[in-house]
Amino acid sequence: MLPLGHLSAGYFLSQTPKIKGLNLPVKEVVFITVCGLILDFDFFFLPLFGYSGASHHSFPIHTVMGIAMIFILLILVTRIKLSKLAYALGLMALLSHLILDDLSYWLYRLGIGKPVPAQINWLYPANINEHPNLITTHEALRGYLIETPTHFILEIILVLFTLGYYVYQRRIKNEKS
């Protein structure tokens, strides 16, 4: 999934407490939204080390262990100044990132879409010897946009749904003002 989809998923998760009538502070909404996106930051740093940014799924950051390390770091950085709900939703946003990145593979396994390799090494470091899928950005985009369009279409729907929800919430807020 592209970063905009992860951003949308993180934001959407940050809004779920509204179902129960809870409004999170802006800093918690930002925290959860960033948690949905933060795993893609390595996309921009890998080229500095000679790797294509598109191969970022092949590195430890995109693993459950990577999420655990990032989550602990985020707790230390925020110094436990957020609610337990915000931390729980932040962790869900991190996990949703991996799930969404691997969605094409799971859709294929369900018989929807074309065969694609798994994007996430779920059992890392237990299967550390698996060869990473080092691909170019062009290959990644071609695979995502052309060879597995179902995932891309679902991402577009997610982004549009989230934008629609955001606009709707802004309209409600403006009407109350």
C-alpha positions in Angstrom: 0.0 0.0 0.0 1.2 3.5 -0.7 1.8 6.0 2.1 -1.5 7.9 1.5 -3.4 4.7 2.2 -1.6 4.1 5.4 -2.1 7.7 6.5 -5.8 7.3 5.8 -6.0 4.0 7.8 -4.2 5.7 10.7 -6.5 8.7 10.7 -9.6 6.5 10.3 -8.5 4.4 13.4 -8.0 7.6 15.3 -11.6 8.5 14.7 -13.1 5.2 15.9 -13.6 6.4 19.5 -16.3 8.7 18.2 -18.4 5.6 17.8 -18.7 5.6 21.6 -18.9 9.4 21.8 -15.2 9.9 22.7 -13.2 12.7 21.2 -9.5 12.3 21.3 -7.3 15.3 21.7 -5.5 16.5 18.5 -2.1 15.3 19.7 -3.6 11.7 20.1 -5.2 11.8 16.7 -1.8 12.9 15.2 0.0 10.2 17.2 -2.3 7.4 15.9 -2.2 8.8 12.3 1.6 8.9 12.4 1.7 5.4 13.7 -0.2 4.3 10.6 2.5 5.9 8.4 5.7 5.7 10.3 6.8 2.3 8.9 7.1 3.9 5.5 9.7 6.4 6.6 12.5 4.0 5.7 11.3 4.3 2.1 13.2 7.6 2.0 16.3 6.5 3.9 17.1 3.2 2.1 18.4 4.9 -1.1 21.1 6.5 1.1 22.4 2.9 1.7 22.2 1.8 -1.9 18.8 0.1 -1.7 15.6 1.0 -3.6 13.0 2.5 -1.4 10.5 0.1 -2.8 12.3 -2.8 -1.2 11.6 -1.5 2.3 9.2 -4.4 3.0 12.2 -6.6 3.1 13.8 -5.1 6.1 13.2 -5.6 9.9 11.2 -2.4 10.3 8.4 -4.1 8.4 8.0 -7.0 10.8 6.1 -7.6 14.1 9.5 -7.3 15.9 10.1 -3.9 14.2 6.7 -2.7 15.3 7.4 -3.7 18.9 10.7 -1.8 18.8 9.1 1.3 17.2 6.1 1.2 19.6 8.4 1.0 22.7 10.4 3.9 21.2 7.2 5.9 20.7 6.1 5.4 24.2 9.5 6.6 25.5 9.5 9.6 23.2 5.9 10.6 24.2 6.8 9.9 27.9 3.5 8.3 28.5 1.6 11.5 28.1 -1.1 10.0 25.9 -4.1 7.9 27.0 -4.1 4.2 27.0 -6.7 4.3 24.3 -4.4 6.4 22.1 -1.5 3.9 22.6 -3.8 0.9 21.9 -5.0 2.6 18.7 -1.5 3.5 17.8 -0.4 -0.1 18.1 -3.4 -1.1 16.0 -2.4 1.5 13.4 1.2 0.0 13.3 -0.2 -3.5 12.9 -2.7 -2.4 10.3 0.3 -1.1 8.3 1.7 -4.6 8.0 -1.7 -6.1 7.2 -2.4 -3.6 4.5 1.0 -4.0 3.0 0.4 -7.8 2.8 -3.2 -7.5 1.5 -2.4 -8.4 -2.1 -0.8 -11.6 -0.9 -3.8 -12.5 1.3 -6.3 -11.6 -1.4 -4.4 -13.9 -3.7 -4.5 -16.7 -1.1 -8.3 -16.2 -0.9 -8.5 -16.6 -4.7 -8.9 -12.9 -5.4 -6.3 -11.4 -7.7 -3.1 -12.6 -9.2 -0.3 -14.5 -7.5 2.1 -12.2 -5.6 4.7 -13.0 -3.0 4.2 -12.2 0.7 5.3 -8.6 1.4 5.8 -9.0 5.1 8.1 -11.4 6.9 5.7 -12.2 9.8 7.9 -14.6 11.6 11.1 -12.5 11.6 13.6 -13.3 13.1 12.6 -16.9 13.1 13.0 -17.1 9.4 15.8 -14.5 9.0 17.5 -16.5 6.3 14.8 -15.9 3.7 16.1 -13.7 0.9 14.7 -10.2 0.9 12.6 -9.1 -2.1 14.9 -6.3 -3.3 13.0 -4.6 -6.2 13.2 -1.3 -7.9 10.6 1.4 -7.4 9.4 0.9 -11.0 8.9 -2.8 -10.5 7.0 -2.2 -7.3 4.7 0.4 -8.8 4.1 -1.7 -11.9 3.2 -4.7 -9.7 1.0 -2.7 -7.5 -0.9 -0.6 -10.1 -1.0 -3.0 -13.0 -0.6 -6.6 -11.8 -2.6 -6.3 -8.6 -5.1 -3.6 -9.2 -7.6 -5.0 -6.6 -5.4 -3.8 -3.8 -4.9 -0.4 -5.4 -8.6 0.0 -5.9 -9.3 -0.9 -2.3 -6.7 1.7 -1.3 -8.4 4.4 -3.4 -11.7 3.5 -1.7 -10.1 3.8 1.7 -8.6 7.2 0.9 -11.8 8.5 -0.5 -13.8 7.2 2.4 -11.4 8.8 4.9 -11.5 12.1 3.0 -15.2 12.0 2.9 -15.4 11.3 6.6 -12.9 14.1 7.3 -15.0 16.6 5.3 -18.2 15.4 7.0 -16.6 15.9 10.4 -15.4 19.4 9.5 -18.9 20.3 8.3 -20.5 19.1 11.5 -17.9 21.1 13.5 -18.5 24.2 11.5 -22.3 23.9 11.9 -21.9 23.7 15.7 -19.7 26.8 15.8 
